[in-house]
Amino acid sequence: MPIRCEIVSQDRIVFQDDVDMVILPGTAGEMGILPNHAPVLTLLKYGVIHVKNKGAEEFFTVAGGVAEVQPDQVTILADAAENVAEISIQRAEEARQRAEKLLKEGAGVSPDVYLQIQAALRRSHLRIEAVRRYRQGR
């Protein structure tokens, strides 16, 4: 019996299917979710979601958010999420370089802008590492 998994970012549905298992990067550590799991609401940290189905695996980066687990469904509301197979390593590298340059030039930047730049740098590092670690046929 599978469990329904939905990964939703702010602008689109990233993934939606019945799966065998979901592994989430919770703030307290990784959580493995199987069908008939007890209800849970958890915060997500920057990390990679593993979705396993019939021996195959898909990987999704997630930049924070929340996950609601019910016995028959996992709903992930992510601040940002992306299938690792769809990540452009070139765009991620360019974003990393831009963020690093902005941080070096940081004098006179407001605290809010500084935090946004740090978040962009963190997301680019996550995307680059996920591609290197999880993409098949690099």
KEMAR-939606 format. One record per residue (C-alpha): x, y, z. Coordinates in pm, whole numbers, m for minus. Layout:
<nodes>
{X=X, Y=Y, Z=Z}
...
</nodes>
This chain:
<nodes>
{X=0, Y=0, Z=0}
{X=162, Y=329, Z=m109}
{X=153, Y=671, Z=53}
{X=63, Y=988, Z=m141}
{X=345, Y=1243, Z=m160}
{X=298, Y=1603, Z=m264}
{X=583, Y=1854, Z=m277}
{X=462, Y=2209, Z=m332}
{X=679, Y=2519, Z=m360}
{X=556, Y=2877, Z=m357}
{X=502, Y=2883, Z=m733}
{X=420, Y=2526, Z=m843}
{X=355, Y=2162, Z=m763}
{X=701, Y=2005, Z=m782}
{X=598, Y=1641, Z=m731}
{X=276, Y=1449, Z=m683}
{X=248, Y=1068, Z=m684}
{X=190, Y=755, Z=m478}
{X=523, Y=628, Z=m340}
{X=667, Y=360, Z=m111}
{X=874, Y=586, Z=118}
{X=970, Y=950, Z=173}
{X=1279, Y=1066, Z=362}
{X=1258, Y=1425, Z=487}
{X=1530, Y=1659, Z=618}
{X=1354, Y=1759, Z=941}
{X=1504, Y=2015, Z=1177}
{X=1554, Y=1738, Z=1435}
{X=1713, Y=1502, Z=1178}
{X=1610, Y=1288, Z=884}
{X=1267, Y=1126, Z=902}
{X=1166, Y=815, Z=709}
{X=794, Y=812, Z=628}
{X=618, Y=490, Z=531}
{X=246, Y=425, Z=470}
{X=36, Y=431, Z=789}
{X=281, Y=665, Z=963}
{X=151, Y=843, Z=1272}
{X=37, Y=1201, Z=1208}
{X=324, Y=1451, Z=1240}
{X=382, Y=1816, Z=1161}
{X=749, Y=1907, Z=1123}
{X=967, Y=2194, Z=1009}
{X=1211, Y=2123, Z=728}
{X=1567, Y=2246, Z=704}
{X=1773, Y=2298, Z=389}
{X=1835, Y=1952, Z=251}
{X=1731, Y=1679, Z=12}
{X=1402, Y=1488, Z=8}
{X=1436, Y=1125, Z=m104}
{X=1128, Y=972, Z=m267}
{X=1142, Y=596, Z=m314}
{X=900, Y=406, Z=m535}
{X=930, Y=51, Z=m669}
{X=1308, Y=43, Z=m639}
{X=1361, Y=382, Z=m805}
{X=1456, Y=702, Z=m624}
{X=1398, Y=1068, Z=m700}
{X=1567, Y=1352, Z=m515}
{X=1440, Y=1704, Z=m448}
{X=1620, Y=1996, Z=m289}
{X=1418, Y=2184, Z=m29}
{X=1506, Y=2519, Z=124}
{X=1299, Y=2509, Z=439}
{X=929, Y=2469, Z=483}
{X=690, Y=2241, Z=665}
{X=571, Y=1882, Z=618}
{X=242, Y=1737, Z=732}
{X=236, Y=1361, Z=760}
{X=m90, Y=1165, Z=772}
{X=m122, Y=785, Z=755}
{X=m201, Y=799, Z=382}
{X=m34, Y=1125, Z=270}
{X=278, Y=1342, Z=307}
{X=229, Y=1707, Z=212}
{X=541, Y=1921, Z=188}
{X=498, Y=2298, Z=169}
{X=844, Y=2421, Z=79}
{X=986, Y=2771, Z=74}
{X=1170, Y=2652, Z=m239}
{X=1190, Y=2303, Z=m391}
{X=1333, Y=2156, Z=m708}
{X=1388, Y=1813, Z=m863}
{X=1763, Y=1748, Z=m863}
{X=1734, Y=1614, Z=m1220}
{X=1612, Y=1959, Z=m1333}
{X=1888, Y=2167, Z=m1170}
{X=2123, Y=2352, Z=m1405}
{X=2467, Y=2324, Z=m1247}
{X=2581, Y=2624, Z=m1454}
{X=2299, Y=2845, Z=m1320}
{X=2366, Y=2726, Z=m965}
{X=2737, Y=2810, Z=m1000}
{X=2653, Y=3154, Z=m1140}
{X=2414, Y=3219, Z=m849}
{X=2684, Y=3113, Z=m603}
{X=2937, Y=3346, Z=m760}
{X=2692, Y=3639, Z=m761}
{X=2603, Y=3583, Z=m395}
{X=2968, Y=3553, Z=m290}
{X=3053, Y=3874, Z=m480}
{X=2763, Y=4061, Z=m315}
{X=2868, Y=3940, Z=30}
{X=3226, Y=4060, Z=m29}
{X=3098, Y=4399, Z=m141}
{X=2850, Y=4399, Z=150}
{X=2934, Y=4739, Z=297}
{X=2622, Y=4952, Z=332}
{X=2380, Y=4668, Z=268}
{X=2077, Y=4656, Z=494}
{X=2046, Y=4357, Z=731}
{X=1745, Y=4225, Z=536}
{X=1933, Y=4233, Z=205}
{X=2236, Y=4072, Z=369}
{X=2016, Y=3784, Z=495}
{X=1864, Y=3742, Z=148}
{X=2212, Y=3718, Z=m5}
{X=2315, Y=3461, Z=257}
{X=2001, Y=3257, Z=181}
{X=2076, Y=3269, Z=m192}
{X=2432, Y=3151, Z=m126}
{X=2306, Y=2869, Z=93}
{X=2050, Y=2758, Z=m171}
{X=2315, Y=2760, Z=m445}
{X=2550, Y=2547, Z=m232}
{X=2262, Y=2303, Z=m164}
{X=2176, Y=2278, Z=m534}
{X=2539, Y=2224, Z=m640}
{X=2601, Y=1959, Z=m373}
{X=2274, Y=1779, Z=m455}
{X=2362, Y=1757, Z=m824}
{X=2709, Y=1624, Z=m748}
{X=2580, Y=1371, Z=m499}
{X=2248, Y=1250, Z=m640}
{X=2224, Y=1312, Z=m1014}
{X=2255, Y=998, Z=m1221}
{X=2485, Y=1005, Z=m1524}
{X=2663, Y=1329, Z=m1428}
</nodes>
